[in-house]
Protein backbone atom coordinates (compact mmCIF):
# COMPACT_ATOMS: atom_id res chain seq x y z
CA UNK A 1 0.00 0.00 0.00
CA UNK A 2 1.31 3.41 -0.99
CA UNK A 3 0.22 5.37 2.08
CA UNK A 4 1.28 8.79 0.83
CA UNK A 5 -0.81 8.47 -2.35
CA UNK A 6 -3.58 6.85 -0.34
CA UNK A 7 -3.75 9.82 1.99
CA UNK A 8 -3.75 12.36 -0.87
CA UNK A 9 -6.44 10.39 -2.74
CA UNK A 10 -8.56 10.14 0.43
CA UNK A 11 -8.32 13.87 1.19
CA UNK A 12 -9.11 14.79 -2.43
CA UNK A 13 -12.14 12.45 -2.44
CA UNK A 14 -13.28 13.82 0.93
CA UNK A 15 -13.09 17.43 -0.27
CA UNK A 16 -14.92 16.48 -3.47
CA UNK A 17 -17.82 14.58 -1.85
CA UNK A 18 -18.27 17.33 0.71
CA UNK A 19 -18.27 20.11 -1.93
CA UNK A 20 -20.52 18.07 -4.22
CA UNK A 21 -22.97 17.48 -1.37
CA UNK A 22 -23.02 21.20 -0.60
CA UNK A 23 -23.71 22.18 -4.23
CA UNK A 24 -26.03 19.32 -5.27
CA UNK A 25 -28.03 18.47 -2.17
CA UNK A 26 -27.66 21.74 -0.27
CA UNK A 27 -28.16 24.24 -3.10
CA UNK A 28 -29.53 22.73 -6.31
CA UNK A 29 -32.00 20.50 -4.43
CA UNK A 30 -32.76 22.99 -1.66
CA UNK A 31 -36.24 23.97 -2.87
CA UNK A 32 -37.10 20.35 -3.70
CA UNK A 33 -36.15 19.27 -0.18
CA UNK A 34 -38.27 22.07 1.25
CA UNK A 35 -41.40 20.49 -0.24
CA UNK A 36 -41.34 18.19 2.82
CA UNK A 37 -39.96 20.49 5.57
CA UNK A 38 -40.89 18.16 8.44
CA UNK A 39 -38.21 15.70 7.28
CA UNK A 40 -35.29 18.06 7.87
CA UNK A 41 -33.62 19.67 10.84
CA UNK A 42 -34.03 23.41 11.31
CA UNK A 43 -31.07 25.59 10.29
CA UNK A 44 -29.96 26.01 13.92
CA UNK A 45 -30.31 22.31 14.66
CA UNK A 46 -28.45 21.44 11.45
CA UNK A 47 -25.65 23.81 12.51
CA UNK A 48 -25.22 22.00 15.80
CA UNK A 49 -25.01 18.65 13.95
CA UNK A 50 -22.66 19.90 11.23
CA UNK A 51 -19.68 17.92 12.54
CA UNK A 52 -21.55 14.69 11.73
CA UNK A 53 -21.88 15.84 8.13
CA UNK A 54 -18.12 16.37 7.89
CA UNK A 55 -17.33 13.08 9.64
CA UNK A 56 -19.86 11.11 7.53
CA UNK A 57 -18.36 12.36 4.27
CA UNK A 58 -14.89 11.56 5.59
CA UNK A 59 -15.88 7.98 6.43
CA UNK A 60 -17.41 7.46 2.97
CA UNK A 61 -14.34 8.90 1.21
CA UNK A 62 -11.96 6.85 3.36
CA UNK A 63 -13.63 3.52 2.63
CA UNK A 64 -14.05 4.26 -1.08
CA UNK A 65 -10.31 4.96 -1.22
CA UNK A 66 -9.51 1.85 0.83
CA UNK A 67 -11.66 -0.36 -1.41
CA UNK A 68 -9.91 0.98 -4.50
CA UNK A 69 -6.40 0.84 -3.09
CA UNK A 70 -6.62 -2.69 -1.71
CA UNK A 71 -8.91 -4.55 -4.01
CA UNK A 72 -9.26 -3.01 -7.47
CA UNK A 73 -6.81 -4.83 -9.70
CA UNK A 74 -6.93 -2.56 -12.77
CA UNK A 75 -5.80 1.04 -12.26
CA UNK A 76 -6.67 4.55 -13.37
CA UNK A 77 -9.59 6.98 -13.32
CA UNK A 78 -11.80 4.62 -15.34
CA UNK A 79 -11.39 1.74 -12.90
CA UNK A 80 -12.03 4.14 -10.01
CA UNK A 81 -15.18 5.48 -11.66
CA UNK A 82 -16.41 1.92 -12.23
CA UNK A 83 -15.95 1.10 -8.54
CA UNK A 84 -17.67 4.39 -7.64
CA UNK A 85 -20.68 3.52 -9.77
CA UNK A 86 -20.98 0.07 -8.16
CA UNK A 87 -20.82 1.66 -4.68
CA UNK A 88 -23.40 4.25 -5.80
CA UNK A 89 -25.78 1.39 -6.67
CA UNK A 90 -25.60 0.25 -3.03
CA UNK A 91 -26.71 3.71 -1.93
CA UNK A 92 -29.38 3.87 -4.65
CA UNK A 93 -30.80 0.61 -3.31
CA UNK A 94 -30.92 2.25 0.09
CA UNK A 95 -32.57 5.37 -1.41
CA UNK A 96 -35.35 3.25 -2.95
CA UNK A 97 -36.02 1.60 0.42
CA UNK A 98 -36.03 5.02 2.11
CA UNK A 99 -38.53 6.27 -0.51
CA UNK A 100 -40.91 3.48 0.47
CA UNK A 101 -40.77 4.27 4.19
CA UNK A 102 -40.24 8.05 4.35
CA UNK A 103 -42.54 10.61 2.69
CA UNK A 104 -39.96 11.69 0.09
CA UNK A 105 -41.22 13.06 -3.22
CA UNK A 106 -40.22 11.37 -6.48
CA UNK A 107 -38.22 14.52 -7.33
CA UNK A 108 -36.14 14.05 -4.17
CA UNK A 109 -35.63 10.37 -4.98
CA UNK A 110 -34.60 11.21 -8.56
CA UNK A 111 -32.23 13.92 -7.35
CA UNK A 112 -30.61 11.56 -4.84
CA UNK A 113 -30.17 8.82 -7.46
CA UNK A 114 -28.60 11.09 -10.08
CA UNK A 115 -26.55 12.89 -7.42
CA UNK A 116 -25.30 9.63 -5.92
CA UNK A 117 -24.23 8.27 -9.31
CA UNK A 118 -22.37 11.48 -10.23
CA UNK A 119 -20.85 11.88 -6.78
CA UNK A 120 -19.41 8.38 -6.49
CA UNK A 121 -18.40 8.03 -10.15
CA UNK A 122 -16.40 11.27 -9.94
CA UNK A 123 -15.04 10.52 -6.45
CA UNK A 124 -13.95 7.07 -7.69
CA UNK A 125 -12.32 8.64 -10.75
CA UNK A 126 -10.43 11.10 -8.52
CA UNK A 127 -9.19 8.25 -6.32
CA UNK A 128 -8.25 6.20 -9.40
CA UNK A 129 -6.37 9.11 -10.95
CA UNK A 130 -4.38 9.87 -7.79
CA UNK A 131 -3.70 6.51 -6.14
CA UNK A 132 -0.83 4.48 -7.51
CA UNK A 133 0.45 1.38 -5.71
CA UNK A 134 3.99 1.27 -4.35
CA UNK A 135 6.45 0.62 -7.17
CA UNK A 136 7.50 -2.98 -6.51
CA UNK A 137 6.20 -4.34 -9.80
CA UNK A 138 4.58 -7.74 -9.64
CA UNK A 139 4.46 -8.69 -13.33
CA UNK B 1 -22.63 -16.84 -13.76
CA UNK B 2 -24.65 -19.64 -12.15
CA UNK B 3 -22.88 -19.09 -8.80
CA UNK B 4 -23.35 -15.34 -9.18
CA UNK B 5 -27.11 -15.83 -9.44
CA UNK B 6 -27.23 -18.36 -6.58
CA UNK B 7 -25.18 -16.02 -4.34
CA UNK B 8 -27.46 -13.12 -5.26
CA UNK B 9 -30.65 -15.04 -4.48
CA UNK B 10 -29.32 -16.45 -1.18
CA UNK B 11 -28.13 -13.02 0.01
CA UNK B 12 -31.38 -11.43 -1.13
CA UNK B 13 -33.52 -13.90 0.82
CA UNK B 14 -31.44 -13.23 3.94
CA UNK B 15 -31.57 -9.44 3.58
CA UNK B 16 -35.32 -9.49 3.00
CA UNK B 17 -36.05 -11.47 6.19
CA UNK B 18 -33.44 -9.58 8.21
CA UNK B 19 -35.03 -6.28 7.12
CA UNK B 20 -38.45 -7.52 8.13
CA UNK B 21 -37.24 -8.84 11.52
CA UNK B 22 -35.27 -5.72 12.33
CA UNK B 23 -37.44 -2.92 11.01
CA UNK B 24 -40.83 -4.58 11.19
CA UNK B 25 -40.45 -6.24 14.60
CA UNK B 26 -37.40 -5.33 16.73
CA UNK B 27 -37.21 -1.58 16.04
CA UNK B 28 -40.94 -1.02 15.69
CA UNK B 29 -41.18 0.92 18.96
CA UNK B 30 -38.22 3.15 18.12
CA UNK B 31 -39.81 4.06 14.79
CA UNK B 32 -43.09 4.77 16.55
CA UNK B 33 -41.34 7.53 18.54
CA UNK B 34 -40.57 9.43 15.30
CA UNK B 35 -43.81 8.94 13.40
CA UNK B 36 -43.59 12.29 11.61
CA UNK B 37 -40.53 11.01 9.71
CA UNK B 38 -42.25 7.93 8.26
CA UNK B 39 -45.05 7.16 5.87
CA UNK B 40 -48.21 5.64 7.36
CA UNK B 41 -48.08 1.84 7.20
CA UNK B 42 -50.77 1.62 4.51
CA UNK B 43 -48.79 3.99 2.29
CA UNK B 44 -45.57 2.01 2.84
CA UNK B 45 -47.40 -1.17 1.88
CA UNK B 46 -48.53 0.42 -1.38
CA UNK B 47 -44.88 1.27 -2.11
CA UNK B 48 -43.55 -2.10 -0.94
CA UNK B 49 -42.25 -2.97 -4.42
CA UNK B 50 -39.63 -0.22 -3.98
CA UNK B 51 -38.32 -2.02 -0.89
CA UNK B 52 -38.01 -5.24 -2.90
CA UNK B 53 -36.30 -3.46 -5.82
CA UNK B 54 -34.03 -1.47 -3.45
CA UNK B 55 -32.91 -4.58 -1.57
CA UNK B 56 -32.32 -6.42 -4.85
CA UNK B 57 -30.20 -3.55 -6.19
CA UNK B 58 -28.21 -3.41 -2.96
CA UNK B 59 -27.48 -7.15 -3.04
CA UNK B 60 -26.69 -7.06 -6.76
CA UNK B 61 -24.17 -4.25 -6.22
CA UNK B 62 -22.62 -6.18 -3.32
CA UNK B 63 -22.17 -9.37 -5.38
CA UNK B 64 -20.81 -7.35 -8.32
CA UNK B 65 -18.20 -5.64 -6.12
CA UNK B 66 -17.29 -8.99 -4.55
CA UNK B 67 -16.97 -10.66 -7.95
CA UNK B 68 -14.83 -7.84 -9.32
CA UNK B 69 -12.08 -7.85 -6.69
CA UNK B 70 -12.71 -10.18 -3.77
CA UNK B 71 -13.70 -13.44 -5.40
CA UNK B 72 -11.40 -16.32 -4.50
CA UNK B 73 -10.99 -15.07 -0.95
CA UNK B 74 -13.97 -17.07 0.28
CA UNK B 75 -16.02 -16.33 3.37
CA UNK B 76 -13.31 -14.18 5.01
CA UNK B 77 -13.05 -11.91 1.96
CA UNK B 78 -16.84 -11.61 1.82
CA UNK B 79 -16.97 -10.63 5.48
CA UNK B 80 -14.16 -8.10 4.96
CA UNK B 81 -16.05 -6.52 2.07
CA UNK B 82 -19.26 -6.49 4.11
CA UNK B 83 -17.55 -4.67 6.97
CA UNK B 84 -15.98 -2.07 4.67
CA UNK B 85 -19.18 -1.37 2.77
CA UNK B 86 -21.19 -1.13 5.97
CA UNK B 87 -18.76 1.32 7.57
CA UNK B 88 -19.05 3.43 4.40
CA UNK B 89 -22.84 3.17 4.80
CA UNK B 90 -22.49 4.33 8.40
CA UNK B 91 -20.80 7.41 6.91
CA UNK B 92 -23.91 8.00 4.82
CA UNK B 93 -26.08 7.45 7.91
CA UNK B 94 -24.10 10.13 9.77
CA UNK B 95 -24.72 12.54 6.89
CA UNK B 96 -28.46 11.80 7.10
CA UNK B 97 -28.33 12.20 10.89
CA UNK B 98 -26.90 15.70 10.38
CA UNK B 99 -29.80 16.76 8.14
CA UNK B 100 -32.77 14.73 9.42
CA UNK B 101 -34.03 14.81 13.03
CA UNK B 102 -33.42 11.11 13.72
CA UNK B 103 -32.82 10.20 17.37
CA UNK B 104 -29.20 9.18 17.92
CA UNK B 105 -30.20 5.71 19.15
CA UNK B 106 -31.86 4.94 15.80
CA UNK B 107 -28.54 5.66 14.07
CA UNK B 108 -26.69 3.44 16.57
CA UNK B 109 -29.20 0.56 16.28
CA UNK B 110 -29.25 0.91 12.48
CA UNK B 111 -25.46 0.87 12.29
CA UNK B 112 -24.97 -2.13 14.60
CA UNK B 113 -27.67 -4.13 12.85
CA UNK B 114 -26.34 -3.01 9.45
CA UNK B 115 -22.91 -4.30 10.41
CA UNK B 116 -24.31 -7.68 11.43
CA UNK B 117 -26.39 -7.78 8.25
CA UNK B 118 -23.47 -7.02 5.93
CA UNK B 119 -21.15 -9.46 7.70
CA UNK B 120 -23.69 -12.23 7.12
CA UNK B 121 -24.35 -11.11 3.54
CA UNK B 122 -20.59 -11.13 2.94
CA UNK B 123 -20.26 -14.61 4.43
CA UNK B 124 -23.11 -15.93 2.27
CA UNK B 125 -21.73 -14.40 -0.93
CA UNK B 126 -18.17 -15.47 -0.09
CA UNK B 127 -19.25 -19.03 0.62
CA UNK B 128 -21.27 -19.40 -2.58
CA UNK B 129 -19.60 -17.31 -5.26
CA UNK B 130 -16.47 -18.71 -6.87
CA UNK B 131 -14.76 -17.20 -9.91
CA UNK B 132 -14.88 -19.12 -13.19
CA UNK B 133 -12.24 -21.85 -13.06
CA UNK B 134 -9.62 -20.63 -15.56
CA UNK B 135 -6.64 -21.40 -13.33
CA UNK B 136 -3.69 -19.04 -13.77
CA UNK B 137 -1.04 -20.66 -11.60
Boltz contact constraints between the chains, C-beta under 6 A:
constraints:
  - contact:
      token1: [A, 38]
      token2: [B, 36]
      max_distance: 6.0
  - contact:
      token1: [A, 39]
      token2: [B, 100]
      max_distance: 6.0
  - contact:
      token1: [A, 40]
      token2: [B, 99]
      max_distance: 6.0
  - contact:
      token1: [A, 41]
      token2: [B, 99]
      max_distance: 6.0
  - contact:
      token1: [A, 41]
      token2: [B, 101]
      max_distance: 6.0
  - contact:
      token1: [A, 49]
      token2: [B, 98]
      max_distance: 6.0
  - contact:
      token1: [A, 52]
      token2: [B, 94]
      max_distance: 6.0
  - contact:
      token1: [A, 52]
      token2: [B, 97]
      max_distance: 6.0
  - contact:
      token1: [A, 52]
      token2: [B, 98]
      max_distance: 6.0
  - contact:
      token1: [A, 53]
      token2: [B, 95]
      max_distance: 6.0
  - contact:
      token1: [A, 53]
      token2: [B, 98]
      max_distance: 6.0
  - contact:
      token1: [A, 55]
      token2: [B, 94]
      max_distance: 6.0
  - contact:
      token1: [A, 56]
      token2: [B, 91]
      max_distance: 6.0
  - contact:
      token1: [A, 56]
      token2: [B, 94]
      max_distance: 6.0
  - contact:
      token1: [A, 56]
      token2: [B, 95]
      max_distance: 6.0
  - contact:
      token1: [A, 59]
      token2: [B, 91]
      max_distance: 6.0
  - contact:
      token1: [A, 60]
      token2: [B, 88]
      max_distance: 6.0
  - contact:
      token1: [A, 60]
      token2: [B, 91]
      max_distance: 6.0
  - contact:
      token1: [A, 63]
      token2: [B, 84]
      max_distance: 6.0
  - contact:
      token1: [A, 63]
      token2: [B, 87]
      max_distance: 6.0
  - contact:
      token1: [A, 63]
      token2: [B, 88]
      max_distance: 6.0
  - contact:
      token1: [A, 67]
      token2: [B, 84]
      max_distance: 6.0
  - contact:
      token1: [A, 71]
      token2: [B, 69]
      max_distance: 6.0
  - contact:
      token1: [A, 72]
      token2: [B, 69]
      max_distance: 6.0
  - contact:
      token1: [A, 86]
      token2: [B, 61]
      max_distance: 6.0
  - contact:
      token1: [A, 86]
      token2: [B, 64]
      max_distance: 6.0
  - contact:
      token1: [A, 86]
      token2: [B, 65]
      max_distance: 6.0
  - contact:
      token1: [A, 89]
      token2: [B, 57]
      max_distance: 6.0
  - contact:
      token1: [A, 89]
      token2: [B, 61]
      max_distance: 6.0
  - contact:
      token1: [A, 90]
      token2: [B, 58]
      max_distance: 6.0
  - contact:
      token1: [A, 90]
      token2: [B, 61]
      max_distance: 6.0
  - contact:
      token1: [A, 93]
      token2: [B, 54]
      max_distance: 6.0
  - contact:
      token1: [A, 93]
      token2: [B, 57]
      max_distance: 6.0
  - contact:
      token1: [A, 93]
      token2: [B, 58]
      max_distance: 6.0
  - contact:
      token1: [A, 96]
      token2: [B, 50]
      max_distance: 6.0
  - contact:
      token1: [A, 96]
      token2: [B, 53]
      max_distance: 6.0
  - contact:
      token1: [A, 96]
      token2: [B, 54]
      max_distance: 6.0
  - contact:
      token1: [A, 97]
      token2: [B, 51]
      max_distance: 6.0
  - contact:
      token1: [A, 97]
      token2: [B, 54]
      max_distance: 6.0
  - contact:
      token1: [A, 99]
      token2: [B, 50]
      max_distance: 6.0
  - contact:
      token1: [A, 100]
      token2: [B, 44]
      max_distance: 6.0
  - contact:
      token1: [A, 100]
      token2: [B, 47]
      max_distance: 6.0
  - contact:
      token1: [A, 100]
      token2: [B, 50]
      max_distance: 6.0
  - contact:
      token1: [A, 100]
      token2: [B, 51]
      max_distance: 6.0
  - contact:
      token1: [A, 101]
      token2: [B, 38]
      max_distance: 6.0
  - contact:
      token1: [A, 101]
      token2: [B, 39]
      max_distance: 6.0
  - contact:
      token1: [A, 101]
      token2: [B, 44]
      max_distance: 6.0
  - contact:
      token1: [A, 103]
      token2: [B, 39]
      max_distance: 6.0
